[in-house]
Amino acid sequence: MTSLNFPYCSCRDSPLLFPTSPFQSKPFLPSSKDVGISGRLVLTSTIRLGYRCSSGLIVRIQTLIYANSLSHGRASIKGPREVQFAAKAQPATEELVEDKLGDPQTSGDAIRQHFLDFYAARGHKVLPSSSLVPDDPTVLLTIAGMLQFKPIFLGKVPREVPSAATSQKCIRTNDIENVGRTSRHQTFFEMLGNFSFGDYFKKEAIKWAWELSTSEYGLPADRLWISVYQDDDETFALWHDELGVPKERIKRLGEDDNFWTSGVTGPCGPCSELYYDFHPERGTSNVDLGDDTRFIEFYNLVFMQYNKKDDGSLEPLKQKNIDTGLGLERVARILQKVPNNYETDLIFPIIEKAAELANVSYALADDSTKTKLKIIGDHMRAVVYLITDGVNPSNIGRGYVVRRLIRRVVRTGRLLGVKGDGMGDRQGAFLPILAKKVIELSTNIDADVKTRSSRIFEELRREELRFVLTLERGEKLLEQMLADALLNTRGTGTAPCLSGKDAFILYDTYGFPVEITKEVADERGISIDMNSFDIEMEKQRQLSQAAHDTVKLAVENGANLAEDIPDTEFLGYNTLHSKALVEGLLVNGSPVAQVSKGSDVEILLNRTPFYAESGGQIGDNGFLYLKEAENEPKALVEIKDVQKSMGNIFVHKGTVTEGTIEVGREVEAAVDPNLRQRAKVHHTATHLLQSALKRVIGQETSQAGSMVAFDRLRFDFNFHRPLQDKELVEIEGLINQWIGDGTILETKVMSLTDAKGAGAIAMFGEKYGEQVRVVEVPGVSMELCGGTHVSNTAEIRGFKIISEQGIASGIRRIEAVAGDAFIEYVLTRDNCMKQLCSTLKVKAEEVTGRVDALLEELRLTRNEVSAARAKAAIYKASTLSSRASTIGTSRSIRLLVESMDDVDADSLKSAAEYLVDSLKDPAAVVLGSCPGEGKVSLVVALTPGVVDLGIKAGEIIKPLAKSCGGGGGGRPNFAQAGGRKPENLLSALEEAREQLKNLLEK
């Protein structure tokens, strides 16, 4: 390594290190054509420290070659070993270490694979990341690696493997304002985790975490600090006695920091964390592990060993579990020797692309610009993976998270100066260009990203261009708000101020940065109430945190009951009738021994032919009954729904209509065959519909939700526009062709890997085990599905789409009928057509023409009526013109303010136009009417001479409409409005008369 001395720099005697980037393989040597900066740097032979220039960049040198980041900056050669710079050097907090950014062993992909291989070699089953859309109603998005194992930790489902390792995609937005501003906050991140489900516990978890960190990743042992729960002597001893960590580097922390709880009650336990020390030279006294300038927590071990009871006491869990999380980006930061998570090879290529589009250099940028680039780099990863997992921008739920992140990227890009697509097309979008870089980096994270790239690009392009228009509307709204702020303080002597609530509306609804709002307001001499703005921001932040930053892991009331009840054996693929044993009865959620006539009950059976709601298909209906026997009365339960609970226990919900049912008795279970057939028909038709959609509108479309009911099916899918009539006809035609083909369905059980390899499509939102059921319509469809299906497509009989509509941005919904529901639909429509033919006295094929003719007749009649009303209004107006008063001394201005009783809005407009013309210029006319119950119509019409005086019709009508409980607007010479308070009309007209009179007299 080589150092630099500064004989002419203000930081004389302070060695400076050139910036380096991990992503450019060729070294950079400053050329003579580059412009220099003052202060001569002379290469010498040793290196000691790194320094930060006033621009904020850390400079490093490896050998005598200058690192590549300077290719974005300016330097000049004054001699073979001299370089000049215009930057003052300040001591850097980052430690100078050998650069490992180009080392493939420390790449993000290598770190991830190393982790998984390490734990696989120790008996862990490597499982794939679950979707960012969790199968858990307590959280909006997947926020932790343990989420997919929550049912196992709760004891709701049995473990399929004793231990597992994953690399889980996660999203957290509760600290979104810190993204880019700190070294570690991100919205999207990968959490590497190893989990034990009663297999191993503290000793192994701690030993392996230490071995992975020191022996495998090569972290210096003397740089690692440990935190333990204050009362957890066992864990302290394992770290100190077993592994030799000095006592001074093991910190005991309190319950807030190192005792993990899932909620008020439920599984909990102490935890232990590993920290990396960037500055060991600061010693071991008065150490604060929360000091982000010195430490970073990178590995968290949770020892799930207690159950917290209602009274707050702790009882040992029967099965002790391990839940860990190692932050991939954090470890990459440490191993790659970069100052923050954003400059790792997991994110920095996106930042470099954003800098290129903005025509700036990250290396030479100021802190504000770097922060903006980091925000873009982070958020782009989040939105790409969210869209991949089926989340599209909308104004609710997960969709709002995506929309908010996209809008932050767009407005941040505009602040950086990105125009259009950043590559010359001013009307283009730059998000798809950044998304391409994210997709390039996705290979080892999520294979689905590349296959769905077209939809990702289209969704981002459409959302960006739409938001650009929203931003423009926000700019117009800001202009109006500033004008109102000035108007409200005119003549009062107080300084104009924009309310914090208005600034927040611009920020939250229109994505308008408060920094720009403040800058524009300052130009007009208007301040912003930042205190109230901060209050609104805090309200939003609290709501976001309360909803999304914790995983609820409480033991539910039924958990104790579930301990004694095995999973329900499902027989419904092969039979609709079976005998079963009553394992449990619940009334209002509480266990009971028996239930009598008239009671609603939930029944748990050891086996059942009833299908429980899942995969979009609703639960079966039917009956449970006890046949009448000697000394035993008959009992009958009508089953109205079946749900899954606590894993794979079927809960039969119904009402006892006869007799008494008891726990331990054997019952006959019978599914309603007609309703089951309807469900089977609609479920298979749903599979055919998805295949038809892919063939007609493109393979990129994918399922976003579904419902299979007895009377219809509903299918939600990703698509950016309404389907055309000819497309719907083609889809129906394909499906009915497949139905007519009479194809026999094939059902197989195979491994998840084999199923995906065969091309099977996974159903939206479903979670799959090692073995999956594959339903195939040969040559048409192959899907992973646990639902019930017809054996031959001919059973479907017919298919008809009854509606197609948008339900959210980028999400369309088709509702359709098949089988018996299709026949019923067609018969109903046929009866309606017969009635129309009878009423109109035409044949069926002539109905459309006859209806069009009737509509035209109706239109002409309405026009005639409207014209007659307008003539009547004009006639009435002619009688009012004599009531106009003359205002002004130097110039006579005619003013008429009148009520015209029940004249409709169009006629009122005609009357006002007539009066303005008849009164001659200059004149002002204000008319009002009550055309119906609870309705007010208002018109203000001004001649050019009055408008030239600075009076605008819109400004006159606004307070008038407000008094009448409404609103409106228009051009300077003509404005219309409506209201809902007819009782205020006369007084409002008098106020308008006085207002105009005062203005005209001036």
N, C-alpha and C positions, 0 to 999 in steps of 0.2 A: 504494500500500500504506500501511497505517497501523500505528503502534506503540502500546504501552501502557506507562505509567509506574506505579510502585508506591510512592506516598508512605507507605502504611501496611502494606506487606507485608514479610515477613522477607527477601524477595529484592529490596529496594528498589533502584531504578535498573536493575533487570533487566527488559528487555522480555519480555512473555509473548504467545505467539501462540495463538489459539483452534484447537481441532481441527477438521479438515475431512474430509468423506467424499466420495469421487468418485461415489457412487451415488445421491445425492439432489439433484434438480435445483433445488429451491427453497431459497434461503438461509434461515438461521434467525436470528431476532432474539429474544434472551431476553425473556421477559415478566415482568410484575410479580408474577405468581402463583407463579413459581418461587422456591424458598427459597435465600437467598444463602449465601456462604461468606466468611469473614473476609478482609480485605485488599482495599482499594479499587483498582480499575483505571480509569485515566482515559485516554481516547483522545487521542493527539496526532497529529502530522502525518507522522512518518517511521518507518521500520522498519529494524532492523539484524540482529537475531538471533532464533533460535527457542529456547525453553526447555522443559524437561520438568518437569511438575508431579510431586509426590511420588507421585501415583497412577500415573505412568508414561506419561501421554499428552502428545503434542506438540500444541501449540496454535498455530493459524494464523488470520490474518485477511486477507481480501481486501476492500478498501474499508472502509466503516463498518459493513457488515453482518456479524453474527457467523455463523460457519459452522455447518452443520447438525448436526454430531455432538453439540453441546451440547443438542440436543433430548432426548438420553437422560440428561442430567445436570441440575444445579440451578444457577440463577443468578437474581439479582434486580436490578432497575433502581433505582438510588438517585438517578438524575438522567438527563438526556438523554444523557450521555456517560460514566456511571459504572456499573461492574458489580462485585459482590463475589463472591469465591471463597474456599473453604476449602482451599487447597492451597499448599504451599511450592514455589517454582519453583527448579529446578536447571538448569544449562546442559545443553542437549541436544546429542547428537552429530550429529543430522541437521542439514544445512544448510538454511536458509530459502531457498526458491526459489519462483518463481511456480507456482501449482498448475495442473497440466495433467490432473488426473484426469478431468475432464469432457470433455476434448478428444477427439473421435472419431478424430483422426489418431494418437493415442497409445494407443488401445484395443488390447487383446491381439489381437483379430481383425484390426485394421488393421496391426499390426506383422507378424503372420504373412503376410498377403496382400502387404504391401510387399516382404517378403523374397523370396517366390516370384516376384512380378512382376519384381523387380530381376534375378534370375538367369535368368528366362525370356527377358528382353530381351537377355541375353548368351549365348544359344544353349543354355541348359540345358533339358532335358525335365523338366517338373514331374510327379512321380509321387506317387501316394497313399501315405499311411502304411500300413505293413504291420501285421498283427495283433500284439497283445501276446503272442500265443502263437507263438513263432518256429519256423521250419522248420530247427531247429538243435539237435542233441542236447547241445551243450556248455553251453547256457544254459537256465534254466528259463523266463525271460520276456524280452521284448525290452527290452534295457537301453541301447541306443545306436542312433543313426540309421543307422550304417553296417552294421548287422546284415543287412539285406536284400541288401546288395551284397557280402557276404563271399565268395560263390563267384566273383564277378568279380575281386575283389582277389587271390584265391588262384590265379586263372587257370584255374579249373575249368570255367567257362562263358564263352563269348564275350560281350563287351559288346553290348547291344542299342542303346545310345545312347552317344555319347562323353562326355556330362556330364549330370548330373541334379541336381534340387533337391527337397527333401522337407520336410514337417513331420511328424516321427515321434512317435507316442505311445510313452512309455517308462515302465517301472516299475523302481525300485530300492528294495530293503528292507534293504540291509546297514547303513544308518545310521538305521534307523527310530527309535532312541531320541533322535536329534537333531531330529526333526521337531517344529516348534513352538518349539523352544528356541533355534535359531539363526535368522538372517534368510533363509537360503537352502536349507536341506535340505528335500527333498520326496520322497515315494514315487512320485507320478505327476507327470510333467512332459512338456513338448513340446520336442523338440530340432529346431531348424531347421538344415538342412545343405545344403551344396553340394558335389558330388562330381565328380571328374574321373577318367576311366578311360583314362589315357594321352593325354588331350586337351590340357590345359594344366597348368602346374606352379606353382612358387613365385611368380614375378613376377605373374602374373594373380591368383592366389589372394590375395596380400597387397594388391595394388592395389584389388581389388574389396571386400575386407573393410574397408579404410580408407574407400573411397568410400561404401559402405553405411552405415558407422557415423557418419561426419561429415557428408557431403553429404545423404544420404537421411534418416537418423534425426536428424540435427542435433545430435549429441553434440559438445561443444566439444573441439577438437583438443588443447587444453592440459590437458584432463582425462584423456586416454588415455595409459596406460602399456603397454609391450610387453615380453613376456618372449621370449627366444630360447634355443636350446640353446647351451651354453658354447663349442662349437667351430664353430658354424654362422655363419661370417663372411659367407657369401652372403646369408643372411636378414637379418643385422644391417645389411648395406649397403643392401638393398632398403628397409628401414624408414627408415634415416637418409638415405642419398643420394638415393633416388628420391622418398620421400614427405616428407622433412624433419622426421622425428621427432627431437627433440634426444637426444643420446647419453645424457644423464642420466636420460631417461625410458625407456631400453631396458636391461633387466636380463638379464644372462647367467646362466642357471640350469643346474644339473647334470642328470645322466642321470635321477635319480629324478623330477624335475619336468618336464623338457622333452625327453625322448627316449622316444617311444612304441614299445612292443614288443607283439607279439601273443602271445608265449609264449617258451619257451626257444629255439625256432627259428622262422623264418618272416618275413613282411614286417615291416618296422620303419622308423623314420626320426625325424628331429628334428621338433619341433613348436614353434609360436609362438602365444602367447596375448595377447588384448587385455583390459586391465583398465580399469575406470572408477574414477576418484579422487573420492571424496566430500569430501575435505578437502585440497585443494591448498595451503591456507595452512600446512600442516605442513612444506612444503619438500621438497627432493629428496635430502637427506642421510640415510644410515642407513635407507633405505626397505625395508620388508618387504612384498612383494606378498601375502603370506599373512595380513596383518592385516585381518580381516573388518570391523573398525570403520571402516576407511578405504577398502579396495578391494573390488571384486567382479570376478571373472573372468567375462566374458560371451561370448567368442568364442574358439574353439580351432581352430587350423589344423594338421593333421597332414600332413607331407610324406613320403609312403610311397615311399622311394627305395632301400631296401636289403633284402636277404634275409639274415637271420642264420643262419649255418651251424652245424653241430653243434659245431665247435671254437670258436665264439664270434666268428669273423671275419665281416666284412660284405662282401657283394658287391652291386654295383649291380643293381637290378631292370631287366629288359628294358623293362617298362612302368611308368613312374612315375605314381603316383596321388595324388589329393588327397582327403582326408577331413576335413570340418569339422563343427563343432557350435556353434550359437549358441542359448543357453538363452532360450526365449521369455519365461518368467516373470522372468528376470533383467533382460532388456532392458526389459520392461514396468515393472519396479520403478524402473529408472533414468528412463525417459521419463515415467512417471506421478508421479515425485517422492514415493514412499512409502517408509517405513523398512524394509520387508521384502517378500519375494515374496508373502506371504499377503494383503497389503493391496492387491494389484493387482486389477483388475476381472476377472481370470481366476479368482480364488478368493474374494475378499471377500464377494460376494453370498451364498455358502454359509455363511460365518462369520456374517454378519448374520442369516440365517435360524436358525442354531443358537443365537445369542444370544437371539433372539426366543422360541424354544421353551424356553430355560432361564430366561427372564425376567430377563436381565441386559443391561447396556450394555457393549458392547465398548470404547467410548471411555473409560468411567469405571472399567473393570475393573482389578483388580490384575494383576501379571505372571503369576501362576499361572493365573488364569482365562483370560487371553488365550492362554496356551500351550495350554490345553485346547481352546479354540475353534479355534485354528490346526490342531491335530491333527485335529479333526473335519472342517474344511474341506479339508485335504489328503487324508485317507484316503477321504472320500466320493467324490472324483474317481476315486481309484484303483479302488475296488470297483465303481463304476458301469461304468467302461470295461472292467474285467476280465470282469464278467458279460456285458457286451455281446459280448465276443469269445469267449464260450463257456466261461469258467472259473467253475465253481460251487463253493461252500464244501465242503470235505472235510477229511480229516485227513492227506492226502498231497499232495506236489508243489505244483503251482500252486494247487490247491484249498485247501491249508493257508494259503497266502499270503493269499487272499481271506478265509478264516475268521478269521485272526489280525487283519487290518485291521478287519473288521467288529466283532470283539469289542473292539478298542481303542476304536472309536467308541462302542459301547454302554456300556462301563464309564466312558468319559470323560463321556458324556452324563449318566450317573447321578451321577457326582461333581459335575457342574454343577447337579444338581437336576432334570433332566428326568424327569418322571413320565409313564409311558405314552407317548402320542404327543405330549405337550407341549402339547396343545390341549384337554385336558379328559377324554379317554378314557384312564383309568388302565390299561385292559387292552390298549391299542393299541400301535403301534410308531411311533417317530419317524424311523427311517431312510428310509422311503419318502417322507416329507415333504421331507427334505433332498435325496434323490435327484431329486425333481421339479425342484429348483433347479439341480442339476448338469445335468440333461437340457435345461433351458432354455438353458444356456450352451454346449451341445454342438454347435449347428447347424453351425459352421464347422470343427469338429474331426473329428466322425465322424457321418455321416448315419444310420448304423445304430442309433444310440443311441435316437432317438425311436421308430423302428419297433419296437424291442424293449422299450419302456418297461414294458409290462404285466408281462413276465417279470421285469424288474429289480425292480419294486415287490414282486411276490409273493415272489421269492427273498429279498430283504432283510427283508421282514416276517416270513417264516417263520424265517429264521436268527436274527433279533433276539429273537423271542419264545422260541425254543428256548434261546438263550443266557441269557436272563433266568432261566429255570429252572435252568440250569447255575450261574449266579451264586448263586442261592439255595442250591443244594446245596453250593457252595463255602463259603458262610457256615456251614452246618451242620458241614462238615468242619473248618473253622477252630475251631469250638467244641470239637469232639472233640480236635483237636490241642492246644489250650490246656489242656483238662482233663488230657490225658496228660502234658503238660509239668509241670503242678502235681503230679500223682500221682507221677511219677518222682523228684521232688526232696523229697517229703514225708519229714521225719525225717532228711534228710541234711545239713541246714544250708547247702546250696548254693542260690543264686538260680535260680528256674525260667527256662529259656531255650528258645525255639522254634528248631529247627534251620533253617539257611538252606535246606537241601534241601526241607523241608516248605513253607517260604514260597515257594520257587520252584515247587513243584508247584501250589500255590494260584494263583500268578501265571500259569504257563504252561498248565496243564491247565484251570483253572477261570476264567481271566481275572480273578483277584482282585488288585487293585492292592496292591502291597506297602505303600503308604502307609496303606491302610485296615487291612491286617493288623497293621501296627505300632501304629496308633492303638488298635485293639481289644485288642491284647496289653498295651499300656501300662496300659489301664484295669484289667487283671487283675494288674498287677505282674509281667508276664512280658516279658523282653527278646527280641530276635531276633538271631540270629547273622548279621549283615549281611555279614561277610567271606565266609562260605561261600555266602551268597546271591549275592554279586557274582561269586564263582567260577563258580557255575552259569550265571549270566547271560553271563559271558564265554565259556564253552564254547559256548553256543547262538549267540552273536554270531559266533564264529570259524567255526563250521559254516556259518552263513548266508553269511558273506562268501566262504568258500572255494567255496561251491557256486554263488553267484549274481552276483558283482560283476565278473566279467571275461568277455570274449569270446575264446574260443580261436580263433586264426587261424593255425594252424601248417600248413606245407606237408607233405602226407602223402606216404608212400612212392611212391604211384602217380602223383604229380603230374608227374614227369619223363617217365614213359611216356605220360601223357595229352597232353603237348606235341606228340607226333608222331602222335597218333591222332585223327582227326576224329570228330565226333558220329556216332552210329549212325543210319542211315536206317531208320525203322520202316515196314514194309510190311504189318503184320498186320491193318490194317483191311480190306484187300482180298484178301489171300491167306494161306494157312497153309503155303506151301511156296515156297522161293526158293533160288537159288544165292547164295553169299556168300564173301567173301575173309577169311581169318584174319589180322587185323591184329596180334594180340598174344595171348600165353599167359602165365598167372600160376600159379605153384605156391607155396602158402603166402605169397602176396603178392609174390613176387619174379618178375621176367620170365624166361622161358626160351624157347628156340628150338623145342623139340619135347617132346611128352609121349607116353609109351607106355602100354600096357594096364595096368590096375589103379590108375592114378593119378587122384586128384581134381584137377580143373583149372578155372580160370576163363578163358573164351575171349571175346576181343573181336573182333567182326565189323564189316565196313564197312556191312552192311545186314542186316536180320533180320525174319522174320515173328513172332518171339517177343515177347510183351508182357512188359515189365519191371514189376515190382511198383510200383504207385503208385495214389493215389486210393482206397486201401482194397482194390483188387483184387490178388490174388496173381499172381506171375509164371507164365508158361506152362511146361508140361513138353513134352518131345519128344525129338528126336534130331538130331545132326549126323553126317553120314557121308560117306565117300569111297567111291565105287563101285569095285569091283575092276576094274582095267584091266591092260594089258600091262606087265609088270615092276613093277606097283604093287599092293601088298597092300590089302585092304579095311580101312577104319578106321571105328569107330563110337563115338560119344560119347553117353551118355544124359544129357540135360539135365533137372535136377531143380528148378532155380530160375533166375530171371532178375531181376537188380537193376540199378537205375541208379546210376552213380557218376560223380563229377567232371563234373556237369552232365547231359549227355544221351548218355553212353556206356553202352551196355548190356553188362552183365557176365553171361555165360551160365555158370552153375555146374553142373558135372556130373562124370561119371566115364568114363574111356576104357575101354570094355568089349572092344574089339578093335583091333588094329593100333596105328599111331602117327600122331599128328596134328602138323603142323608150321606155323610161321608162314609166311605167304605163299601157302599152298595154298588152292584153292577147294574149298568143301564144299557139300553139300546140307543145307539147314536145313528141318526139318519139324516143325511143331507137332502135338501130339496133338489131333486134331479133337474127340474126345469130351470131353476135359477142358476144351478151349476153350469148347465149347458150354455146358458146365455153368457155367463162369465168366460167360459172356455172360448166361445165364438169370438167375443170381443177381444180377448187376449191374443189369440192367433192373428186376428185382423190387425191388431196394433203392430205386430211384427211385420206383416205384409205392407202396412202403411209406411213404416220406416224404410223398408227396401224400395218402395215405389218413390218416396221422396228423394232418396239418394240418386235414383236413376233419372228422375225428371229435373230436379233443381241442383244436383251436384252432390258428390260424395262428401264434401266438407260439412254438410248439414249434420247435426247430431241431436240426439234426444236431450231435452231439458226438463222432462217431467212427463208423467202419464197418469191416467186413471182408467181402470177397467171396471165398469159397473155392469149391473144386470140390464139396464135400459140404454146404455150408450158407452162409447169410449171417448177418451180425451187424450190428445197427444200434443205435447209442447216441444218445439224444436227451434234451433238457432237458425235464423234467416233474417236478412236485412230489409226485406220489402214484402208487401202483400203478394200472394200468389195470383197469377193471372187466371182468368176463367178457363182458358185452354189448357193450362197446366193442371188445374183441378180435374178437368175432364180426362186428361191423360192419366193422372194418378188413379182415378176411379176405374178407368178402363183396364189398366194393368192389374189392379187388385182383383177385379171381377174375372179377368182372364185367368189369373192364378187359381181363383176359386173354382172356375169351370174345369180347370185341368185335373182336378181331383187328385192332387198330390198327397201321398202318404207321408206324414211327419215322422221324423226320426228323433229319438231322445236318447242321449248318452250321458254317462257320468265319467269325467276324466279330470286330470290335473288342470289347475288354472293355467299353467305354462303351456300345456298341450292345446288347451282350448283357444288361447290367444294366438298360438302358432297356427292353428287351423283357420284363423280369421273370424272367430266368434266375437260378436259385439257385446260389450258390457252394458247393462242397464244403468241409467242415470241414478246416482245416489245410493246404489247397492254396495254392500260389503260382501266380499267373497272369501271362502275358506280355501284350504288346499285342494279339495275336490269340489268340482262344480258340475252342475247339470246343464247340458247344452241341448237346446231345442232347435232343430233344423227343418226347414222346408227346402228339400234338395233343389239346388239351382236357383233359389230365391232368397233365402234368409237363414242366418245362423246366429243365435244369440245365447248368452248365458242367462238362464231364466229358471226360477223355481216355481213358476206359476203353472196353472192347469191349462191344457190346450186340447183342441180337437185332434182326432187321429187322422183325419183326412180333410183337406181344404174344402171339399165339396160340402161338408157339414155347415159351412158358413152361409151358403145359399145365396147371399147377395151383400153388397157393401155400398153405402151412400154417405157422402160428406154432407153434413147439414150446416156447417159454418166454418169459416176460416177468418181469424182476426189476430191483431197484435195485442199482446197482454203486457209487454214491457219493451224497452228499447232492445231491438235485435232478437226478440223472442216472439214467435208466432204460435198460434194454437188452432188445431183442427179438432172439431167434434164430429163424430160419425156414428152410424148405426150399422149393425150387421145381424144376420140370422133372423130370429123372430122379431127383434126390434126393427130390423130393416123392413120386413113384411108389414108390420104395424104402421111404420112411417109412410110407406108407399100407399097403403089402403087409406090412411087419413088424408093424404094429399089428393088421392083420387076422389074421395068424397067431396073435398073442398072444390075441386075442379068441376064436378058434376053440378054442385050447387051454383057455381058461377055461370056455368053454361045455361042452367035453367033460368037464372035471374036475368042474364044478359040476352037470352034467347039466341045464342050462337053455338057453333060447334067448338070443341076443345081447341082446335088449331086456330080458331078465329078470336079467341079470348084476348090475346095480347093486342091485336089491332083494335078491337072494340074498346078496351081500356084506354089505349092511347088516344082514341077519338074523344072519349068522355073527358079525359084530362085536358085535352085541348079546348073542348067546350067550356070546361070549368075555368080554365085560364082566361079565356076571352070574356066570360061573364064577370070574373073578378076584376078584370081591367076596366070593364064598363062601369062596374059599381064604384071602383076607385076614382075613375074620372068624374063620375057624378058627384061623389063626395067632395072632390077637389073643387068642382064648380060651385058647389054649395058653400064651401069654406071661403072661396074667393068672393062670392056674393056677400057673405056675411062680413068679410073683411072690408069690403067697399063701404059698408055702413059704418065701419069703425074709423075710417081714415079721417073723418071730420073731428075725431076726438084727440088728434095729435096736438101736442103743445109745442110752442116755439121757445127754444133755449138760446141764450147768448145775446150779447149786445153788439159787438163788432160784426158778427156773422150769425144769421138766423139758422138754427139747426132744429129740424123737426124730430120730436120724440114721441113714440107711441108704445105704451106698455098696457096690454090688455089680456084678459082671460077669454077663451073661446069655448067654454063649456066642455062638451064631450067630443070635440073634433079629434080624429085620429092623427097619428104622428105625420104621415105622408101629407094629409090635407093641411095640417098646421104649417108644414114646410111651404106648400104651395101658397097659402095665405100670406106668409111672411115675405116670400119673393114678390108677390103682387103688390103688397103695401110698400116695400122699398122702392119699387119702380114708380108707383103712383105718387109717393110723397116727394120724389125728386131728391137729388144730392144737395146738401148733406142731410142725412136722416138716419135715425136709429129705431129699430123695431124689436120689441120683446113680447113674445106671445107664449101663453101657457094653456093647457087643457087637461081634462081628466077623461081619457078615452075609455076607461073601464074601472071596475072596482080595484082599488089599491094601485092605480096606475096614474102617472103624471107624465106629460110630454111638454118639452120646452124648446123654444127656438129663439135665437138672437141673430138678427140680420143687420149689417151696417153697410152704408154706402162708402165708396172710396174716400170721400171727403172726411168722413168720421175716422176711418182707419188711418188716414194721413195725420190725424191729430195724436196718434199713438195709442188709440183705444183698440183693443182686440176683443172679438166676440168670445173667444175661448175664456178669457179672463173674467168676462162678465157672467158667463153661464156657469162657471165652476161653483161659486158660492150659492148661486141660485139653485142649482141642482142639489147641492149638499143640504140646503134647508129643506128640500123636498125628499130627502132620503135616497139620493141617487148620485149619478155622475155622468159626465160626457165631455165632449170637446169638438174641435173642428178647425176650420180655417180662420184667419184673422177677420174676414168679413162675414163669416157664417158659421154658426155652431149649433149643435143639437144635443139634447140630454134627456134622460128619463129619471123617474123617481117612483117611490113607493108610498109617499105620504100626501095624498090629495088635500088633506085638511090644512096643510101648510102652504098651499099654492098661492092664495091671495096675499098673505103676509110676505111671502118671498118675492112676489111681483112688486109689491110696494117698496121693498128694500132695494130691488134692482132699479126701480124708477129713481129713487133718491141717489143711488150710487152713480147712475148715468147722468142725472141732473147736475150733480156736483162736478163730475169730470168735464161735462160739456160747458158748464159755466166758467170753468178755469181756462 
